[in-house]
Amino acid sequence: MISLTFKKGDRLALGIKTDKGILDVERAVAYLQGLQQVPTSAGELIWKGEEGKQALTQLINQTNQEDSLFLQEESLYFGPCVPEPQKIICVGLNYKKHADECNLAYPPEPLLFSKFNNALASHGEDVFIPAKSSQVDYEAELAIVIGKQAKNVSKEDALSYVYGYCNANDFSARDLQFKSSQWLLGKTCDGFCPIGPYLISADEVGNPNDLKITSTVNGEIRQHSNTSDMIFYCDEIISYISQHMTLQPGDVILTGTPEGVIVGYPEEKRVWLKDGDVVTVEIEKLGRLTNTIRKGY
């Protein structure tokens, strides 16, 4: 199932991508009246899992002839595909060639840091350079969205706890990131975690450890890799994190970025993101996530 959120007034609504367009779930439920089990928000869909997907599939079938319930994607203003994660956990230095370009040893265990909800942004949203930074970088990443509470899960079972996957861009203010040994300051600036445009359920993605991943800046390819280059695969990451903290439905895990980021260039060749730059992350089966960089706030 391919879901998204879109802006409806001052709130976010759930949409489902279909051949006819984007089904406005809230309007469809109101149109049929009396439906009890249909999830009407992204969080509810993730919590209900397979039951929620089945209910939405039935809703699509029942409303397929009512054109007014389907919206054209081009007319929508997107929201983050997971609007309210309890946790945003990121894995640093998790691609072999990225570690190589930075001349760093492969970490013996996943290197974890966090972002906060203020960093969430959507497809099509402008991302602003912080006033205290002049060195903003892009990072194309595969994001895992947890679907079931996970604590002390094995690597073998880990992927069964996943609801789905989405594109993410782990924007990073490098001059703030490396002011100290703690990366948080440069990682969780406002808007520095766009995710989307879609949340794709795991059954539609298949093996997350073998997906093409790219980023472009103003149409120029900067990153071109495959998730198979990860040092720690998705199942290992989930299992590892769950041994240290309980993962909840809707938690988002960013799995690291491939080679090609600006900080990996020789210093004399680094051209940091600037006002007007258009950055796109594209991962196989997950669509394209595009954001425009704007002058600092």
C-alpha positions in Angstrom: 0.0 0.0 0.0 1.2 3.5 -0.9 0.1 6.1 1.6 0.9 9.8 2.1 -0.3 12.8 4.1 -1.5 16.0 2.6 -2.5 19.4 4.0 -6.2 20.0 4.5 -6.6 23.4 6.1 -4.5 23.5 9.2 -4.2 19.8 9.6 -2.9 16.7 7.8 -5.1 14.1 6.1 -4.4 10.6 5.0 -4.3 9.8 1.3 -3.9 6.5 -0.5 -2.3 6.4 -3.9 -4.4 4.5 -6.5 -4.6 4.3 -10.3 -7.4 6.8 -10.2 -5.5 9.3 -8.0 -5.2 10.0 -4.3 -8.1 8.7 -2.3 -9.1 11.2 0.4 -9.7 8.6 3.1 -11.6 11.0 5.5 -14.0 12.0 2.7 -14.4 8.4 1.6 -15.3 7.2 5.1 -17.8 10.0 5.4 -19.3 9.2 2.0 -20.0 5.6 2.9 -21.0 6.4 6.5 -20.8 4.1 9.5 -17.4 2.5 8.8 -15.6 1.8 12.1 -12.3 0.0 11.3 -10.8 2.2 8.6 -7.7 4.1 9.7 -8.0 7.8 8.9 -4.5 9.0 9.9 -1.0 7.8 9.1 -0.4 6.9 12.7 -3.6 4.8 12.9 -2.7 3.0 9.7 0.8 2.1 11.0 -0.7 0.9 14.3 -3.4 -1.2 12.7 -0.9 -2.7 10.2 -2.4 -5.5 8.0 -5.9 -5.0 9.4 -5.7 -1.3 8.5 -4.4 -2.0 5.0 -7.2 -4.5 4.4 -9.8 -2.0 5.5 -8.4 0.6 3.2 -8.3 -1.8 0.3 -12.0 -2.5 0.8 -12.7 1.3 1.0 -11.0 1.8 -2.3 -13.0 -0.9 -3.9 -16.3 0.5 -2.5 -15.6 4.0 -3.6 -13.9 3.4 -6.9 -16.8 4.8 -9.0 -17.0 8.0 -7.0 -14.5 10.3 -8.8 -15.0 13.2 -6.4 -13.3 11.3 -3.7 -10.0 11.0 -5.6 -7.6 13.9 -5.8 -4.9 14.7 -8.4 -1.5 14.4 -6.7 -0.2 17.6 -8.4 -2.8 19.6 -6.6 -1.7 18.5 -3.1 0.6 20.0 -0.6 2.3 17.1 1.1 3.0 16.5 4.8 5.6 14.2 6.2 4.5 10.7 5.4 4.9 9.8 9.1 3.8 13.0 10.9 4.3 12.1 14.6 7.0 9.5 15.2 7.9 9.0 18.9 11.5 8.6 17.9 13.7 9.5 14.9 16.8 7.4 15.2 19.7 7.8 12.7 22.6 5.6 11.9 25.9 7.3 11.1 28.7 6.1 8.8 26.8 3.1 7.6 28.0 2.7 4.0 31.4 1.3 3.2 32.2 3.7 0.4 31.0 6.7 2.4 33.4 5.6 5.3 36.1 5.2 2.7 35.6 8.7 1.2 35.9 10.2 4.7 38.9 8.1 5.5 37.2 6.6 8.6 37.3 3.0 9.9 34.0 1.0 9.7 32.3 1.2 13.1 32.2 -2.1 15.0 28.5 -1.4 16.0 25.9 0.9 14.6 26.7 4.5 15.4 23.4 6.1 16.6 22.2 9.6 17.0 18.8 11.3 16.9 16.7 14.0 15.3 13.6 15.5 16.9 10.2 16.1 15.4 11.0 19.8 14.6 13.3 18.4 11.9 10.4 16.7 10.0 9.6 18.2 6.6 7.6 17.1 3.6 8.2 16.6 -0.1 8.1 19.9 -1.8 8.8 21.9 1.3 11.5 24.5 1.5 14.4 23.8 3.8 16.1 26.8 5.4 19.8 27.2 6.0 20.3 28.0 9.8 21.6 31.5 10.4 24.5 30.1 12.4 25.6 27.8 9.5 27.3 28.1 6.1 28.0 24.4 5.5 24.7 22.6 4.8 25.0 19.1 3.2 22.6 16.6 1.8 22.4 12.9 2.8 20.1 10.5 0.8 18.8 7.8 3.2 16.5 4.8 3.3 14.1 5.2 6.3 12.5 2.3 8.1 9.1 2.8 9.7 8.4 0.5 12.6 5.0 -1.2 12.6 5.0 -3.2 15.9 6.5 -2.7 19.3 9.9 -4.2 19.2 12.1 -5.1 22.2 15.0 -7.5 22.1 14.1 -8.8 18.7 16.4 -11.1 16.8 18.0 -10.3 13.5 16.0 -13.1 11.9 12.7 -11.7 13.1 13.5 -8.0 12.8 12.0 -7.2 9.4 8.6 -8.6 10.5 8.4 -5.5 12.8 8.6 -3.1 9.9 5.5 -1.4 8.6 7.2 0.1 5.6 9.9 2.3 4.1 10.3 5.9 2.7 12.9 8.3 1.3 14.6 10.6 3.8 17.2 13.4 3.5 19.4 13.7 6.6 20.3 17.3 6.0 23.4 18.2 8.0 25.0 21.5 9.0 28.5 20.3 9.1 30.0 23.4 10.8 27.5 22.9 13.7 27.7 19.1 13.6 31.5 19.1 14.3 31.6 21.9 16.9 31.8 19.1 19.5 31.8 15.3 19.7 28.0 15.4 19.8 26.4 15.7 16.4 22.9 16.8 17.5 23.3 20.5 16.9 24.0 20.1 13.2 21.5 17.3 12.6 18.1 18.4 14.1 17.7 22.0 12.8 14.2 22.9 11.7 13.2 21.0 8.5 16.4 18.9 8.4 14.5 15.6 8.1 12.3 15.5 5.0 10.6 12.2 4.6 8.3 10.9 1.8 6.5 11.7 -0.4 5.1 8.2 0.2 5.2 5.6 2.9 5.4 2.2 1.1 4.3 -0.9 3.0 7.0 -3.5 3.4 5.2 -6.1 1.2 5.6 -3.8 -1.8 9.3 -3.1 -1.2 10.7 -6.6 -0.7 14.3 -6.8 0.3 15.3 -3.4 1.7 19.0 -4.3 1.6 19.1 -4.2 -2.2 17.6 -0.9 -3.4 19.2 1.7 -5.7 19.6 5.0 -4.0 20.5 8.4 -5.5 20.6 12.1 -4.8 20.8 15.0 -7.2 21.4 18.7 -6.8 19.9 20.9 -9.5 19.7 17.7 -11.6 23.3 16.7 -11.2 23.8 13.2 -9.7 25.8 13.5 -6.5 25.1 10.1 -4.9 24.5 6.8 -6.8 24.7 3.6 -4.8 22.7 0.7 -3.5 21.6 -0.2 0.0 23.6 -3.4 -0.4 26.7 -1.2 0.4 25.5 -0.8 4.0 27.8 -1.9 6.8 24.8 -2.9 9.0 21.7 -4.0 7.1 18.2 -3.1 8.1 17.5 -6.3 10.1 20.8 -5.8 12.0 19.9 -2.2 12.8 16.4 -2.9 14.1 17.7 -5.8 16.2 20.5 -3.7 17.6 18.4 -0.7 18.5 15.7 -2.9 20.1 18.3 -4.4 22.5 18.8 -0.9 23.9 15.4 0.8 23.7 11.9 -0.3 22.9 10.8 0.7 19.4 7.2 1.8 18.9 4.9 1.8 15.9 5.6 4.9 13.8 9.2 5.2 15.0 11.5 6.2 12.1 15.0 4.9 11.6 17.3 6.6 9.0 19.8 4.0 7.9 22.8 6.1 6.8 24.0 7.6 3.5 26.2 6.5 0.6 29.3 8.2 -0.7 29.0 11.5 -2.6 28.1 13.9 0.2 29.8 17.3 0.1 31.8 16.7 3.3 33.5 13.7 1.5 35.0 16.0 -1.1 38.5 17.5 -0.7 38.1 20.8 1.2 39.0 22.9 -1.9 36.2 21.3 -3.9 33.4 21.6 -1.3 30.5 23.8 -2.5 27.9 23.8 0.2 24.2 24.0 -0.5 22.9 27.5 -1.2 19.7 29.4 -1.7 17.7 28.0 -4.6 19.4 24.6 -4.8 17.0 21.8 -5.5 17.8 18.5 -3.9 16.1 15.2 -4.8 16.4 11.8 -3.1 15.2 8.8 -5.1 15.2 5.2 -3.9 14.0 2.3 -5.9 10.3 1.6 -5.4 9.9 4.6 -3.1 9.5 7.6 -5.4 11.3 10.9 -5.4 11.6 13.3 -2.5 12.4 16.9 -3.6 13.2 20.0 -1.5 14.5 23.5 -2.3 17.1 25.1 -0.1 16.4 28.7 1.0 18.5 31.4 2.6 19.0 31.2 6.4 16.4 32.2 8.9 
